[in-house]
């Protein structure tokens, strides 16, 4: 007999965070443990799917025992009102599913977990949270929300309660495990850094030659790559300031950004920091295979998170993807455990921040990494990546959780 679970993610179906993280976990549990999943996503315009393709996705997912309920993601003016509509929309659906006998609610990250907490109290769901991080503190410390703002106060309160009352809670760092343990929460807590599937992310042997031919890159050039967004929870113009400094100090360097941000926005940011955008290869939202090729072809990856106090609780996905493809990385001290891993296993460079002084001080270390034997670097990074951020680590935890839920009825 199949067991059913609701999955709530406050992201779109085509968002890489869902496609590369949650969906592989779900498929593994379907195959190994016989669970089926009722998936609730919030669809954003940048990940829109045309109606014909959406019907194909419904069918494909249903054949795999995943039943999809896309909801509209509302944002912009009157944000509190719009989020209340999102909240009610999910509640009606969760009520219907609970009436059907589904009693497990699995949420990804703290916004979804906060919604799940409310309805778990009302509808008696058992709850699992994956990627529990203090999102409200990220927003406050980066100046995106004020400490007294309604957004911050509501989400902070809900996050605290979601963590306190979850039956199973998976978080990315030992820092957060220790914090939650100190609070005396009632559920089971697991250290489970955000992972990548090592069978999907791996070094592609001929990728370097392919991108050289396609983009006119000289074989002697060293590719430094940033994968991700500009702004919000990430550095903005500072990323391109880093590229300008490196271009001045390391003449053989070449720069790539793979991002959802628009070309015009990136060109404008280049102008703000006096960086020649012609030194930059810009790629917007490419297919997965293209991302993997670039990660395989590059010499250094960049993770661009400002070092505010709560960032030590964060577990950025791109570090996992970099390492799996054999790519060492530049990171900021105090973000996740990535700085510790970079230093302890010699797979990355740690900077204080993205200021000009800090990046300039790191030039000798960056030059050293760029000179290293690429074959050996790939081997070590991938080995460390599988140990630190391999999908199998999280699969084992999830299998244990779902087996316990099945035994408890």
N, C-alpha and C positions, 0 to 999 in steps of 0.2 A: 504493500500500500504506500502510495506516495505521500510525503509530508509537504505541506505548503508553508511558504514564508513570504511576507511582504518585504519589498526592498524600496526604501525611500532615499532618493538622492536629489539634492537641490541643484542639479546640473542637467544639461541636455543629453539626449541619447548619444549624439555624435561628439560630445565633449571628450577630449582625450582622457580626462580624469575618469570618466565612466568606461570608455572603450578599453583603456589599457590597464585599469585597476579592477574595478568592480565586476565587469562582465566576465573576465577570465576566472575569477573566483567562483562566480555563479555557475559557470559551465563545468568547472571541476567538481563542484558539489553535486550537480545534476548527474554527472557520470559516475562519481565514486560512491555517493550516498543516497541517490534516488530522490532528492528534493526537487520541488518545482517552485518557481518564483513568480510573484505578482509585482511587476516593476513599475514604480511611479517616478517619472522624471518631470523636470520643469524645462520646457523648450524655449530657448532664446533665439532671437532673430538670426544671429550669426551662424547658428547651426540648423537653420531651417531645412526641412525635407519636403519635397513636393509630394502631392497626394498619391501619385502612382507608386513612387518609391516607398512611401510610408506603408502602403498596403502590402508590399513585398516584405518589408521588415516585420510587420505584424505576423505574416504567415511563417516566415523563417524562424522567428522567435517562438511562436506557438509550437512549431514542430519540435523545438528544443526544450519544451516545457517552461518557457518564459512568456508570461502574459503581460503585455505592455499597456500602461495607462498614462499617456503623455498629458501633462497639464501645461497651461500657459504660464510663462514666467513674466510677472508684471514688475516694472521698474519705472524710474523717472519721478515726476512730481507727485506729491501726495503719497510718498513711499509707504507710510504707515498704513494708510487705507488699502493700498494695493497689496501689501504683504498680508493684511487681514483677509483679503479675498483669496489669496493663495492658501492661507491657513484653512479657511472654511472649505475650499474646494477639496483639499486633501482629506479633511475630516469627514466629509460626506462619503468619499470613496472608502476610507478606512472603516467607517461604520458598516458599509455594505459588505466589505470583505470579512469583517469580524462576524457578521451574521452568517456568513457562509462557513464559518468554523475555523478560519485562519487565526492563529493566536501568537505568531512570532513576527516581530517587526524589526528589521535590520536596516539601520540608517548609516549613511556615509557622511562624515564630517559634522561639525557642530550645529550648523544651521538646520540641517535635516534632523539631527539628533534632538534639537530643541522642540521642533514640531512633534517628533515622535514621542517625546516625554509627555506632552500634554495629553495626547490621545492614548498613550499606554495607561495613564491614570484613569481616563474616562472609560476605556474599552477593554481594559485588562489584557493588553498585549504583553508578552515577554519580550524584552528588548536586548538587541545587540547594537553596539556602536563601534564602527571601524573608523579609524583616523580621528580620534578625539583630540582636539586642539582648541586652545582658548581664542577662537576667532574674534570675539568682541574686543579682547585686549590687543590683538593685532591691529584692528581698525582704530582703536583709541590711540595707541602708541605711535602709529604712523600719521596721526593727525587727520584721519578720514572721518572720525566721529569724535565729538566732544564727550568728556567724562560725564557731563550732566545731560547729554542728549537722550531722547527717548529710545532711539535705536540701540544705543549702548546699554542702557539700563535694562531694557527688556531682554536682549539677547544674553547679556551677562548673567542675569538671574536664571534664565532658562538653561543656559549651559551648565551652571552650577548644579541645578536640580537633575538635569539629564545624566551628568556624571555620577551624582550621588545615588540615583535610583536604578541605573542600568543593571540588568542581570549579568551581562558580559560586556566588557569595555576593552577595546584594543587601541593602544596609543603608540605614537612613533618613537618615543625616547624613554630612557630610564628616568630622566628628570620628571616627566609627567607621571610615570608609575609611582615614583617616590612622593610626588605632590598629592596624588590621589590617595595613596596609602595613608599619608599623614592626615588627610581629611576623615579617614575612617569610613570610606564608602562601603556599601553592603555587597556589591557584586564582585565578580571575578575580574581581575585586571591583568592584561597581557601586554608586554612590550612587543610591538609589531610594526617596525618601520615600514613606511609606504614602499611597496616593492614593484618590481617589473618582472615580466615573464622572460626568463632567460632563454626560452625556446623561440621567442619572437624578437627580442633585442639581443643581437650578437654581432660580432665584427664581420663585415662583408669584405672578403679578400680583395676584390677588384674595384671596390667603391672609389678609391682614390683616383685611379686612372680614369674612371668614368666621369667624375666631376671635373677633373683637369681638362678633359676633351670638351665637355659641354660648356664650361664657363671660362675657358682660356686661362686656367691657373697654371703657373709655372711649377714644375716638379720640386723646385727648391723652396717654394713658399710654404710657410707654416700657417695652417688654418686655425684660427681661434673663433669659436662658435658660441653664440647665445641662443638657447631654445626657450621661448616663453614670452610672456607679456611684458610690456613697458608700462610702468605706473601702477597705481593701486597698491597692492601688497608687495610690489617689487620696485627696485630702482627704476628711474626713468631716463633722463638725459645723462645721468652718471654712467650708464653702461657705455654710451657712445663717447663720453669723456675718457673712459678707460681705453677704448679703442684708439682714440686720438693719441694718448700718451704712449701706448704700445707701438703705434705706427711710427712715432718719432724715434723711439728708442730701439725698435727691432725692425729694420727696413724690410726684412723678408716676411713679415707677418701679413696675413690676409684675413679678412673678417667676414663672418656670415651671421645673419640673424634669421631665425625661423620663428615667425610670430603671427598672431592674429591682428596686430596693429596695422593700420593702413600705410601704404608707401609714402603718401604725402606727410603723414605724421612723423615717420622715421626721418625723412629728408629734413623736415623742420627741426627735429631734435638735433640732427647733425649740424645744422647751421648754428643752433644755439651754443654749441660747444666748439665750433670752428673745426669740425672734422669733415674732411672731404668724403662725401657720400659715395663717390666713385670708387673708393677703396672697399666699399661694402657690397656684399652679395645679399640681396633681400629676397626672401622666399616667404610667401604668405600661405598658411594652412595647407601644406602639401600632403599628399597621401603618406600613409605610414612608412611604406617602403622607401620613399625619398628621405624621410627623416632618418631612418636607419642607415642609409647610405652616407648621409652627411656626418652622422655621429661616427661612422667607421672611417671616414676620410679625414676628419679633423685631428689636430694635435692637442688641443686644450678646449674644454668646455667651461662655460661661465655660469655660475648660479648667483643671482643678483637680488638678495634679500637684505634689506637694511637691518643692522644688529640692534634692534630694540630688545628690552629685557625678556619678553615672552617668546621671542623667536627660538629660544633654546628648546621649546616644546614642539616645534614644527618639524615636519618630515617631508621636505620637498621631493616631488617625484622625479624631477629631472636628474638628480644625482644618481638615482638607481639606473636610469636609462643611459646616462653617460658611462657609468662603470660597466654595465653589461656589454656595451659596444667597445670596451677597451679604452675608454677616453678618460684621462685624468682631468681634474677640475680645479677651478679657482673658486674659493668660498670665503665668506666673511666669518670671523671668529664669533662664536656665540650663537650660531644658527644650527639647530638640531644637534646631532652628534657628528655631523659631517666634518667639522673642523678636527675633531679627535681622530676620526678614521683617516682623514687626509694626512695627518702628521704621523700617526702610529704605523700606518701601512705604506707610507710614502706614495700615495696616489693622488695627491693634490697640494695646492698652495693656499695658505691661509693668510688673508689680509685683514687689517683692523676694520676698514670700511672702504668705500669707493672714492675717497678723497684723492686729490692729485698727489699729496704727500705719501699716502699709504700705497697707492699703486706704483709710484716711482720707487719706493723702497723695496717693492717686491720684484722689480725688474730682474735682478740677478737670479732669483729662484725660478722665474718664468723662463729665462734664457736657458737655464740648466735643464728644465723639463723638456724644452723644445729640442735640445741637443741629444736627448737620450735615445737609446735603441728602441725603435717603435715596436718591434716584435715582442721584446721583453716587457715593455710598458703595457701592451694590450693584454698579454698573459696575466700580469699581476693585477691589473684593474678588474678584469673579468672575474678572476678568482676571488678578489675582495668583494666585488659586487654581489656574487652569488652567496657568499657568506653573510654579508651585511644586509642586502636588500633583495635576496632571491625570493621569488614567488612561492617556492616550496615551503619556506619558513612560515608564511602566513597560511598556506593551505593546511599545514599540520594543525595550527591553532584552530582554524575554522572547522576542520573535520572533528576535532575534539569537542568543540562547542555544540555543533549540530548533532553529534552522536549523543551527547548528554541531553539535549532537548528532546531527541527522539525517545530516549529511555524514560524520560520523565513524563512523556505523553503530552 
